[in-house]
Amino acid sequence: MTPILQNTPSATFVLKRLNSVQFVTANPDNFPAHAQKTQFHNYPKGIDFQPILFDLLGDGIFNSDGDKWKFQRQVSSHEFNTKSLRKFVETVVETELSDRLIHILSAAAADKTVLDLQDMLQRFAFVNICKTAFGYDPEYLSPSLPQAEFARSFDDAVQTSAERFREPLRIFWKIQRLLNIGSQKRLQVAICQVREFAESIIIEKKKELKSKISPDESMDLLSTFLSSLQYERQLSETPILKEIREKSDAPVFEDIKDMVFTHASLCESMRFYPPVPLDGKLAKKDDVWPDGKVIKKETRVTYHSYAMGRTESI
C-alpha cells in the first residue's frame, strides 16, 4: 500500500471490495488537518469497527466513541500530566535501561554475538509497560532472555484481531467465533490468558492495599514512545552522543526536554516507524476532503501514517 500512496498524486487511494469502498490516505491535509481537527466530530471509529476489537479491547478508550471516549480521555489526560507519574516513569525507564538493556548490548558487542534488535526493543518496551501500568516486573530482559507467556498471548490476540479487518466478508470470522473454531478459537484462548494475567495482578494489588503497602503509581504511558527506536535513515551520531554525555548519568525530565538532537532523532525514528501505522474512521455524513475526494456517509476511511512518514514530497 505504501508504494501506491507514494506514487498517487493526491496520496489518496480508493480501495474497492466486494461490498464496500474504502479511502486510504497519506495526505496530511486530509488527515490529520481535516478529519482529526476541523471535522473530528464527523469521523468516529464507527459501529462496524468496535465489534471487531471488542473481544480484546472491550469498550475502553481505544475502542469507544462519543461521550464514553471523551470521559475516559479526560480521566487519563489528568493522570498522564502529573509530576509524580513523570518521575515514576523516569525511574522505571532508567532502571531498566542501565541495569539490563545496556548490559545485554555491551555483552553482545564484547562477544561479537548477533542480537535481534527489534526483539530487544520489544522486550524493553514490554517490561516498561508492565512496570508502569501494573507495577509488575516480568524480567523479560534478564540475561537468559526468557519467553513471557503474557507477551506471546497478547501478540497473538492483537494479530488475530487485526486479521478480522482483512476478511472480505466478516461473516466468516463471526461464524468461526460462534462455532469456536480456527483462528477465532486461538483468539479466545489468547484473550483468556491475557485476562488471567490481568486478574492475577489486580488480586495482588488488592492484597497490597489491604496490608497498607502503597502500590507504585502507574499508567501505561510508554506504548507510543517506545514502539520503535530503529533507524532507516542514517543520522549523525556525533551531536547526539555529545548532547547525552553533557548531561548527568541519570538526567531528569527537565534535562531531557533540552536535548534537541536526541529529541529530533527519536521523532525521526517514530516518523519511519509510527506506533499506530494505520488508523480507521467512519464518516457520519457526506464530506469533501481538501484534495477534492468526495466522502459519502458511512464510508470507511484510513489514515496511513506509515506511508506518510516515507513520502518524500511531504
N, C-alpha and C positions, 0 to 999 in steps of 0.2 A: 504493500500500500504506500509506503514512503516514496519509492521512485515515481509512482503515479502522481502523487501530490506535488512532488518537486518539479515534474515536467508539465503540470497543468497550469496555464497562465494565471488563473484565479486562485490556485491552490485549494480548490474545492472539487470534489469528485462525487458523482451521483451513483450510488450502488443500488442496482435493481435486482430484487429477488422475486421468488415465485408470487408472493402475495404482499410485497411491501417495497417502499422506496426509502432509501436512507442517504442522507447527505453527510459526507465525511470531509472535514475542512482542516487546513493548517494555515488558514488566513487569519492573522491576528486582528484584522478589522471585524471579522465575523465573531471569532472567539479569541480572547475574552472581551474585547472592547464593546461589542454589541450585545451578544446573547447573555453574557455574565455580568453586565453592568447596566446599560440603559434599558435592556429588555429582560432583566433577570427574572421578573415575575412570570414571563411567558415561557420559560424553559425549565420546568421541573424535571425530576428524574422520570416521572410518569408511572402510571399504574401497571404498565406492562413490564417495567424494569424491576419493580420491587419484588414480585413473586419469584423471580429468577434467583435473587440473592437472599431471600427471606430465610431459607433453611440455615444459612451460615450467619447472616448479619441481623436477622430479626428486623425490628423497626427502629434500630439505632440511628445515630446521626448520619452514617454513611449510606443508609437505605431508607431515608424518610424525606418528606416534603412538607411544605406549608408550616403551620403552627408548631407541629411536633418537631420539625427540623429547627425552627427558629428558637424554640425553648432550649433544646439541647445545645445549640450553638452558644446561646447566651451563658448557660451554665459553664460550659467548657472554656469559653473565652476568658471568663473571670479567673478560673483556676490556672489557665495557661500563663497568665500575666503576673502571677505572684512572685515576689523576690525569693521566698523560701523554696519554691519549686525550681527556680533557675539555679539556685545554689545546690539543690539536691541533684539536679541533672549534671551540673559541673562535676560534682563529686563522683557520681556513678561513671561517667564517661572517662574521667581522668584515671580512676582506679582500674577500670577495665583495659584502658589503653596502656598505661605504664606497667601494670602488674602482669598482664597476659599477652596482649597482641604484639607489643614491641619485642617481648622476649621470644615469642614464636618466630617472628620475622627475622630477628637477629640470629637465632639459632639456625634457621634455614639458610641464611646468607653465609654463615660461617661454614656450614656443612655442604654448601652448594646443593641443597635439596630443593626440588621443584615443588612449589605450592600453588594450589588453585586460588588465585587472589579473590575471585568472585565468591568462592566458598568462604574464605576467611572473613571477608567484609560482611557477608550474610550472617555469619556466626557472631561477629562483633555487633551488628545491628540487633540480632535476636536477643543476645544477652542483655544489652542495654534496655531494650523494650521490656523484657521480663522484669528486670530490676527496677525500672522506673514505673512501670504500670502495676506490678504485683508485689514488689519487694521480695522477689524470689530470684535466686541465682541458679540457673540450670547448669553452670560450669561447662558451657558449650565450647569455651576457648581454653580448656585445660590442655596440657601438653599432649595428651593422647588423642585429642580432637574426637571426642565421643559423638555418637549419633543421639539426638534428642527426639524421643517419641512424639512429644508435643509439636516440635518444629516440623517433623515429617508429616504428621496428621494435618496440621494447619495448611501446609503447602498443598497436600492432596485435596483438601476441601476447597481451597481457592482455585486450583486448576480445574477441578471438575465443575465447580460453579460457573467459571468463565466459559467452559465449553458449551454451556446451555445457550449462550448468546449466539454461538455459531451454528446451532441447529437450524436447518432450513424451515422445518416445521416443529414448533415447540411441543406439539402433542406427543412427539417421540419420547422426550425426556420425562414428560408428565406420566406417560404410560409406564415407563421404567420405574419411576418413583412409586407409582401406585402398586406395581407388582413386586417392588423391592428386588430388582434385578439389574445386572450390568453396572454401568458407571454410577447410577443413582444409588445402588446398594453400597458401593465403595464410598460414596459421598456421605451417606448416613453413618457408616462405620467411623469415618474420619471425624465427623462432627461430634459424634458421641465421645470420642477420645479427647477432643478439644474441650468439650463441656465438662468431662470428668476432671480434667486438669484444672479448669477454672473453678469448679466447685470445691476441689480439694484446697485450693489457695484461699477461697473465701472462708472455709471452715477454719483454717489455720489463723486467718486474720481475726475471726471472731474469738478464738481462744486467746489470742494476744490481748485483745481489748478486755476480755473478762479478767485476765491476770494483770491488767493495768500496765502492760508493756506497750508503749506507744509505737504503732507501726510506722514505717517510713512513709513520708508524704510522697505521693506518686501520681503520675498521669502519663499516658502514652504520648510523649512529645517527639520522639526520635524517629518515628516511622518514615517521615518525609525527609528529614535531614540526613539520615544515614543509609538511605536506599542504595545510593551509588556514589562511590568515590573513585571511579575509574576514569581514565582519560582516553579519548580517541585522538584528540589534537595535542601535539607536544607543546607544553608550556615551559617557559623559562623557570628553572628551579632556583636560580641564584637569589632573586629578590624575595622569594617565598621563604627560603631557608634562613636568609639574613633576618627577615622580619620575625620569624619564630625564635631564632636564637637570641634576639634582642629582648624578648620577653622573659619573664621568670620561668622556672621549671614547671610551675603549675599556675598558668595565667587564669585570672578570674574573668567573669563575663565582661566587665568593663574594659579589660585589656584586649579581649578578643574583638570587640567592636571596632577597635582602631587598626586592626590588622588587615589593611586594604588588599594586599596581594593575596593573602590566604583566603579572604572572603571572595575575591574575584575568581580564584581557582576553583573553589567549591561551587560557586554559581555556574561556572563553565562546565563543571562535571555534571551538574544537575540539568544543564541545558541539553547535554547529549544523552543523559540517562535520567529523565524525569521520573519521580516516584509514581506518578499517575500518567502513564503514556497515552491512555485513551480515556475520554470521559463522555458518556452519553446523556442526552437530554431528549425531551419530547415537547414539541411545540403545542401550546394550549390553543392558539389561534393563528390565523394566517399572518405571515410576516414577510418582509423583504430585507435581505441581508445587504450590507454595504457593497458587496461585489456584484449585486444585481440578481442573485439567486432568489427565486420565489419559494418560500417555505409554506406549505399548506398545513392546515390544522391537523394535529395528531401524526405529524411526520417525525420520524426518529432522526436526530442529528448527532454527530460525533465529532468531538474536538480532538485532533491528533497532535498532541504536544510533542511527541517523539519526532514526528516528521517536521514540525515547525522548527525545532531546535537544530535540524540538519539541513534546512533550506537556506542556501547562501544569500538569496535575494532578500530574505527577511533580516 
